[in-house]
Amino acid sequence: MNVEIRHLRQFLAVAEELHFSRAADRLHLAQPALSANIRKLEESLQLRLFARSTRQVELTNEGQAFAEHARIAVESYDRALEAATHLRRGGTGPVTLGVYSAVSTEVKRAIVNRLREINPDIELTIVAESSSKLVEAVLERRIDAALCVAPTGAANLHRLLITNEAMVVALPEDHPLAGRSSVGLSELAEEAWILPSNRAFREGSALHRLSAQAGFTIRVAEEVSDFDEHFTGVAAGHGIEVVPESFAGRLREGVVILPIDNVVLPIYLIGRSDDSSPTLSTVFDAVVDATEDTLIQI
């Protein structure tokens, strides 16, 4: 007889119940079949595991010793199966996902719900922050991944394009272009730009790449700690600010918001290129699924 894990489970059930009928009920087996399996196990092991009488069933000394090892074997087997389940689902444990400030509550909820469907063993925490801060947080390992405007030239980042968001320009209300319905990017070549001071957006950023494609180099008038959603510098006449459309959802006194023709900013899902954990891969899958329709509405 080859000893299988089911035989060990049957033996442990009898060892714990010390009663063949109760053990058989617990295992949903017929008592004669259970008794026969235990006898075959004893014959295979060449050990007497139980002392039987008409009144009671007791473990022998050999049976007590074998029970300790059998219990360890069954528990190890169960842990191995549980680990396989986690690997099949795509890992387990806590993950922190950053999302840029303009992402709606609807999108965040969709991401959480989709991840629960794929793998409820992953504990997802979502934090909202500006794109530039999220990029730094990923690079510095303070968060695991981020949905944000990401620099194209940043090293050590794995990027997955999620969507392209339309770009707008914030102009002072007395600017010569303020009366237009839209502007071309090349028309902003001579303007002074207000940009985030974050190092991730200085060189190789999407804004620098877009301006280079339009044939000019950005002239920086002022650096702010982050994208200024209140456009205070623009209203004060310090320069213009080019931002994703979702950053400019409210009217601001002294500022005019115009669409930029045929210019979009890519929104990426990013993680560190050296992080190949199945848990993070599952989170990436959940974000892609959840944002397929909802992110377009941002």
C-alpha positions in Angstrom: 0.0 0.0 0.0 1.3 3.4 -1.0 0.7 5.8 1.9 -1.1 8.8 0.6 -2.1 12.1 2.3 -5.7 10.8 2.5 -4.5 7.8 4.6 -2.8 10.1 7.0 -5.9 12.3 7.3 -8.0 9.1 8.0 -5.5 8.0 10.6 -5.5 11.4 12.3 -9.3 11.5 12.4 -9.4 8.2 14.3 -6.5 9.3 16.5 -8.4 12.5 17.5 -11.8 10.9 17.9 -10.6 7.6 19.3 -13.8 6.2 17.8 -14.2 4.7 14.4 -17.8 5.6 13.9 -17.3 9.3 14.8 -14.2 9.4 12.6 -16.0 7.9 9.7 -18.9 10.4 10.0 -16.4 13.2 10.1 -14.7 11.9 7.0 -18.0 11.1 5.2 -16.8 7.5 4.9 -18.4 4.2 5.7 -17.0 2.8 8.9 -16.0 -0.6 7.4 -14.0 1.2 4.7 -12.3 3.4 7.3 -11.4 0.4 9.5 -10.0 -1.5 6.4 -7.9 1.5 5.4 -6.4 1.8 8.9 -5.6 -1.9 9.0 -3.9 -1.6 5.6 -1.9 1.4 6.8 -0.7 -0.6 9.9 0.3 -3.5 7.6 2.1 -1.1 5.2 4.0 0.6 8.1 4.4 -2.7 10.0 3.3 -0.8 13.1 0.3 -1.3 15.4 -1.1 2.1 15.7 -4.3 1.5 17.7 -5.1 -0.8 20.6 -8.7 -1.9 20.0 -11.2 -3.5 22.4 -15.0 -3.8 22.3 -15.3 -0.7 24.5 -12.6 1.7 23.4 -9.9 2.6 20.9 -6.5 3.9 22.1 -3.3 4.9 20.4 -0.4 2.7 21.0 3.0 4.3 21.9 4.0 3.8 18.2 0.7 5.4 17.2 1.2 8.5 19.3 4.7 9.0 17.9 3.5 8.4 14.3 0.6 10.9 14.9 3.0 13.7 15.6 4.8 13.1 12.3 1.6 12.5 10.3 0.2 15.8 11.6 3.3 17.7 10.5 3.1 16.0 7.1 -0.6 16.9 6.6 0.0 20.5 7.7 3.0 20.9 5.4 0.9 19.5 2.5 -1.9 21.9 3.2 0.5 24.8 3.3 2.0 23.8 0.0 -1.4 23.7 -1.6 -2.2 27.1 -0.1 1.0 28.5 -1.5 0.2 27.1 -4.9 -3.2 28.8 -4.8 -1.5 32.1 -4.0 0.9 31.7 -6.9 -1.9 30.8 -9.2 -3.9 33.8 -8.2 -0.8 36.0 -8.5 0.7 36.5 -5.0 -0.5 37.8 -1.7 0.3 40.5 0.8 0.1 44.3 0.9 0.6 46.6 -2.1 0.5 50.4 -2.2 -0.7 52.0 -5.5 -0.4 55.7 -6.0 -2.8 57.5 -8.3 -2.4 61.1 -9.6 -4.7 63.6 -8.1 -7.2 63.9 -10.9 -8.2 60.3 -10.9 -11.8 60.0 -9.8 -13.3 58.0 -6.9 -15.1 55.9 -9.5 -11.8 54.8 -11.0 -10.2 54.0 -7.6 -13.3 51.9 -6.6 -13.2 50.0 -9.9 -9.5 49.1 -9.3 -10.2 47.9 -5.8 -13.2 45.8 -6.9 -11.4 44.3 -9.9 -8.4 43.3 -7.7 -10.8 41.6 -5.2 -12.3 39.6 -8.0 -8.8 38.5 -9.3 -7.2 37.9 -6.0 -8.8 38.8 -2.6 -5.5 37.9 -0.8 -3.8 41.0 -2.0 -4.2 44.0 0.4 -4.4 47.1 -1.8 -3.9 50.6 -0.4 -4.5 53.5 -2.8 -2.9 56.9 -2.1 -3.6 60.0 -4.2 -0.8 62.5 -4.9 0.7 64.5 -7.7 2.4 62.7 -10.6 5.8 64.0 -9.8 5.7 63.0 -6.2 4.4 59.5 -7.2 7.3 59.0 -9.5 9.7 59.8 -6.8 7.9 57.6 -4.3 8.1 54.6 -6.7 11.8 55.2 -7.4 12.5 55.5 -3.6 10.5 52.3 -2.9 8.0 54.1 -0.6 5.1 52.8 -2.8 5.0 49.8 -5.2 3.3 51.3 -8.3 1.6 54.4 -9.6 -0.9 55.5 -12.2 0.5 58.9 -13.3 2.1 61.2 -15.8 5.6 59.6 -16.0 8.8 60.9 -17.4 9.9 59.0 -20.5 13.6 59.0 -19.7 13.5 58.0 -16.0 15.7 55.0 -15.3 14.6 51.9 -13.4 11.0 52.3 -14.3 8.7 49.8 -15.9 6.0 51.7 -17.7 2.7 50.5 -19.2 0.6 53.0 -21.3 -2.9 53.2 -19.9 -4.4 56.1 -21.9 -3.6 59.4 -23.5 -5.0 62.5 -22.0 -5.7 65.8 -23.8 -3.5 68.7 -22.9 -4.6 72.3 -22.2 -2.8 75.5 -21.6 -3.5 78.0 -18.9 -3.0 81.6 -20.0 -3.4 85.0 -18.3 -6.8 86.4 -19.3 -5.2 89.3 -21.0 -2.9 87.1 -23.1 -3.1 87.7 -26.9 -4.1 84.1 -27.5 -6.8 84.1 -24.7 -9.7 84.8 -27.2 -8.9 81.7 -29.3 -10.9 78.5 -29.1 -7.7 76.4 -29.1 -4.0 76.8 -29.8 -1.2 74.9 -31.5 1.7 73.8 -29.4 4.2 75.6 -31.7 2.4 78.8 -30.9 3.6 78.5 -27.3 7.3 78.3 -28.4 8.1 81.9 -27.3 6.2 81.7 -24.0 7.7 81.4 -20.6 6.6 78.2 -19.0 5.9 77.4 -15.4 7.0 73.8 -14.6 7.3 71.5 -11.6 10.7 71.6 -10.0 10.7 67.9 -9.4 13.8 66.3 -10.9 11.8 63.7 -12.7 10.2 66.4 -15.0 13.3 68.3 -15.9 14.8 66.2 -18.7 13.2 63.5 -20.7 9.7 64.4 -19.5 6.7 64.1 -21.8 6.4 68.0 -21.9 10.0 68.3 -23.1 9.6 65.6 -25.7 6.4 67.2 -27.0 8.0 70.6 -27.3 11.0 69.1 -29.1 8.6 67.5 -31.6 7.0 70.9 -32.2 10.5 72.3 -32.9 11.3 74.3 -29.8 12.9 74.1 -26.4 10.9 75.0 -23.3 11.9 78.3 -21.7 11.3 78.0 -18.0 10.1 81.1 -16.3 9.4 79.7 -12.9 9.6 76.4 -11.1 6.9 75.3 -8.6 6.9 72.4 -6.2 4.3 70.7 -8.3 1.8 71.3 -11.1 -0.1 74.3 -9.8 -3.7 73.4 -10.2 -4.7 76.9 -8.9 -2.5 78.6 -11.6 -1.5 81.4 -9.2 1.6 82.0 -11.2 -0.3 82.2 -14.5 -2.8 84.7 -13.0 0.1 86.8 -11.7 1.5 87.0 -15.3 4.6 84.9 -14.5 4.1 82.6 -17.5 1.9 79.9 -18.9 1.3 76.4 -17.7 0.6 73.3 -19.8 -1.2 70.5 -17.9 -3.5 67.5 -18.5 -7.1 68.4 -19.1 -8.2 66.8 -15.9 -6.1 69.2 -13.9 -8.1 72.2 -15.2 -11.7 71.2 -14.4 -12.6 74.5 -12.6 -12.6 78.1 -13.7 -10.1 80.3 -12.1 -10.3 84.1 -11.9 -7.8 85.8 -14.2 -6.9 82.6 -16.1 -8.1 81.2 -19.4 -7.9 77.5 -20.2 -7.6 76.5 -23.9 -7.2 73.1 -25.5 -4.0 72.4 -27.4 -4.6 71.0 -30.8 -3.6 67.3 -31.4 -1.5 67.1 -28.2 -2.0 64.4 -25.6 -0.1 63.4 -22.6 0.4 59.6 -21.9 -0.8 58.3 -18.6 1.3 55.3 -17.5 1.1 52.6 -14.9 4.6 52.4 -13.5 6.6 50.2 -11.2 10.3 49.6 -10.5 11.9 47.6 -13.3 13.6 45.3 -10.7 10.3 44.3 -9.1 9.0 41.2 -10.8 6.8 39.9 -8.0 3.6 38.1 -9.0 1.7 40.3 -6.5 2.6 43.5 -8.4 1.9 41.8 -11.7 -1.6 41.0 -10.5 -2.2 44.6 -9.4 -1.1 45.7 -12.9 -3.6 43.4 -14.4 -6.4 44.7 -12.2 -5.6 48.4 -13.0 -5.6 47.6 -16.7 -8.9 45.9 -16.5 -10.5 48.5 -14.3 -9.3 51.5 -16.3 -10.2 50.2 -19.7 -13.5 52.0 -19.8 -13.5 54.3 -16.7 -10.3 56.1 -17.1 -11.4 57.6 -20.4 -14.0 59.5 -18.4 -11.5 61.4 -16.3 
